Each structure stands twice: as structure tokens, then as C-alpha cells.
Amino acid sequence: MKILTCPINGPRNITEFVWGGEVKAMPDPSAASDDEWTAYLFLDANVAGEIYEWWLHAPTNTWFIARRNTVTDTILETMTVDAYFARQRGSQA
């Protein structure tokens, strides 16, 4: 059984979770073209290595971020959405 650790609910069976795609910047809604929206909604970079992904703990409807190695399919870290964006702001300073 594969276990994923939700940052709010703790370790849970992977069947309780739904993958939400790669974390990526949303285009400006007032200026984005149809092609930009299509790429944002449907295309992923498909990187071989470490990426950040959206995950949903379905029983509690809790969204969070996981850092996962796509080569080994290993979850390296999970964090709340607030923690992820705070980390991103800190790395840009």
C-alpha cells in the first residue's frame, strides 16, 4: 500500500488522493490568448526529475502541494498551499 502524507490530515492511503497537475503560473485572464489558456489548462512540462504538484485529499477537500520525483515516483515533501507560496516569495527576495 502506498502512503501519502497530507500536511493537514497526516499519512493516508494513496487512494484518498486526486492528482491535480503541475504547479505553474496562471496567465493573466484579461490578456491571455486562447493558445495560452489551452497550454495552461492542458499541457504539462512533463519533467523527468523533481516537480511541484497539486494534490487533493478528497475526503476532506483539502488541496496541498507535493514535491515529487517523477523518475522514481517518490513523494519527497508535502506542504500546505500557504507554505508553498511563502517559500516561493522567500526565494524571490
Contacts in CASP RR format, 6 or more apart in sequence:
PFRMAT RR
TARGET T0000
AUTHOR 0000-0000-0000
METHOD contacts of the structure
MODEL  1
MKILTCPINGPRNITEFVWGGEVKAMPDPSAASDDEWTAYLFLDANVAGE
IYEWWLHAPTNTWFIARRNTVTDTILETMTVDAYFARQRGSQA
1 13 0 8 1.000
1 14 0 8 1.000
2 13 0 8 1.000
2 14 0 8 1.000
3 11 0 8 1.000
3 12 0 8 1.000
3 13 0 8 1.000
3 14 0 8 1.000
4 11 0 8 1.000
4 12 0 8 1.000
4 13 0 8 1.000
4 14 0 8 1.000
4 16 0 8 1.000
4 17 0 8 1.000
4 55 0 8 1.000
4 66 0 8 1.000
4 75 0 8 1.000
4 78 0 8 1.000
5 11 0 8 1.000
5 12 0 8 1.000
5 75 0 8 1.000
5 78 0 8 1.000
6 12 0 8 1.000
6 17 0 8 1.000
6 57 0 8 1.000
6 60 0 8 1.000
6 62 0 8 1.000
6 64 0 8 1.000
6 78 0 8 1.000
7 64 0 8 1.000
7 78 0 8 1.000
7 79 0 8 1.000
7 80 0 8 1.000
7 83 0 8 1.000
8 57 0 8 1.000
8 60 0 8 1.000
8 62 0 8 1.000
8 64 0 8 1.000
8 80 0 8 1.000
9 57 0 8 1.000
9 60 0 8 1.000
9 62 0 8 1.000
12 57 0 8 1.000
16 57 0 8 1.000
16 58 0 8 1.000
16 59 0 8 1.000
17 55 0 8 1.000
17 56 0 8 1.000
17 57 0 8 1.000
17 58 0 8 1.000
18 55 0 8 1.000
18 56 0 8 1.000
18 58 0 8 1.000
19 53 0 8 1.000
19 54 0 8 1.000
19 55 0 8 1.000
20 53 0 8 1.000
20 54 0 8 1.000
20 55 0 8 1.000
20 56 0 8 1.000
21 44 0 8 1.000
21 53 0 8 1.000
21 54 0 8 1.000
22 44 0 8 1.000
22 45 0 8 1.000
22 51 0 8 1.000
22 52 0 8 1.000
22 53 0 8 1.000
22 54 0 8 1.000
23 51 0 8 1.000
23 52 0 8 1.000
23 53 0 8 1.000
23 54 0 8 1.000
23 65 0 8 1.000
23 84 0 8 1.000
24 40 0 8 1.000
24 44 0 8 1.000
24 45 0 8 1.000
26 40 0 8 1.000
27 36 0 8 1.000
27 37 0 8 1.000
27 40 0 8 1.000
32 40 0 8 1.000
45 51 0 8 1.000
46 70 0 8 1.000
47 70 0 8 1.000
48 70 0 8 1.000
48 71 0 8 1.000
49 69 0 8 1.000
49 70 0 8 1.000
49 71 0 8 1.000
50 67 0 8 1.000
50 68 0 8 1.000
50 69 0 8 1.000
50 70 0 8 1.000
50 76 0 8 1.000
51 67 0 8 1.000
51 68 0 8 1.000
51 70 0 8 1.000
52 65 0 8 1.000
52 66 0 8 1.000
52 67 0 8 1.000
52 68 0 8 1.000
52 84 0 8 1.000
53 65 0 8 1.000
53 66 0 8 1.000
53 67 0 8 1.000
53 68 0 8 1.000
54 63 0 8 1.000
54 64 0 8 1.000
54 65 0 8 1.000
55 63 0 8 1.000
55 64 0 8 1.000
55 65 0 8 1.000
55 66 0 8 1.000
55 78 0 8 1.000
56 62 0 8 1.000
56 63 0 8 1.000
56 64 0 8 1.000
57 64 0 8 1.000
63 81 0 8 1.000
64 78 0 8 1.000
64 79 0 8 1.000
64 80 0 8 1.000
64 81 0 8 1.000
65 78 0 8 1.000
65 79 0 8 1.000
65 80 0 8 1.000
65 81 0 8 1.000
65 83 0 8 1.000
65 84 0 8 1.000
66 75 0 8 1.000
66 76 0 8 1.000
66 77 0 8 1.000
66 78 0 8 1.000
66 79 0 8 1.000
67 75 0 8 1.000
67 76 0 8 1.000
67 77 0 8 1.000
67 78 0 8 1.000
67 79 0 8 1.000
68 74 0 8 1.000
68 75 0 8 1.000
68 76 0 8 1.000
69 76 0 8 1.000
79 87 0 8 1.000
END
